[in-house]
């Protein structure tokens, strides 16, 4: 595959996708019987969500987004229909069985969502080899690859490390969005295997750093330590408090205006999609922050892994508050 002249090739990888089953309840009361107000099933998984948002963002004539990973062949139709509707290139490896379901209980009285994530399918070594071959075939120098989400059962916690090494060797720019042991293992490798960017939340960064942050400066110092090891950008998502963008060049605090929404699911994945879109433009740090926050804000007004039109996203960029922080240490 060769890089398109009208923008870098973009590939998302989802090893442990899920069908998101969102059930809306008037009120969630543990230990009682509930009657659902509505029930919706959608193709999900972090990389799938990222691909969906990026496909909505790309202009006509630009190269399509490529999505790959592991899918259970028995219920792949849900994903096939979604990917086709977005004109996303489907390079998923089918394996025997059913892709897992993740249950999301939305309490309309508080707008809180309770997630019940089921275990995924266990791939065989041959399936992982097939996936690595697909990723290699879609990777080009200067291309962007997003590795997102948890690892499926049976894949060791260093499951992303080999993929990172081969992607970096091929000249790809890699964004890694995972947590816990897989993130820790990925960051423990040598500089030549480290991702270009990571996007933990505060709790995930504390876990991988082995520290409990006393204030925002403490958080920034932990992120900078990761940057000094060779990661180009650490983006710390902070929910309603916005996001921190930490690199060796700058430390930015980005905050979106308050938006009245009833579902916050997928905002973090939209933030990653915005990072990819900005990286594809080789944008300056402030533009990276503005565009990624605008993606997340725009997503909050949409159901499912969708963005409004490109102009609506761009209109939100100027509403983002970006502050450059001067933090020592």
Buried (B, 14 or more C-beta within 10 A) or exposed (E): EEBBEEBBBBBBBBBBBBBBBBBBBEEBEEEEEEEEEEEEEBBBBBBBBBBBBBBBBBEEEBBBBBBBBBBBBEBBEBBBEBBEEBEBBBBBBBBEBBBBBBBBBBBBEEEEBEEEBEEBBEBEEEBBEBBBEBBBEBBBEEBBBBBBBBBBEBBEBBBBBEBBBBBBEBEBBBBBBBBBBBBBBBBEBEEEBBBBBBBBBBEBBBBBBEBEBEEBBBBBBBBBBBBEEBBBBBBBBBEEBBBBBBBEEBBBBBBBEEBEEEBBBBBBBBBBBBBBBBBBEEBEBBBBBBBBBBBBBBBBBBEBBBBBEBEEBBEBBEEBEBEEBEBEE
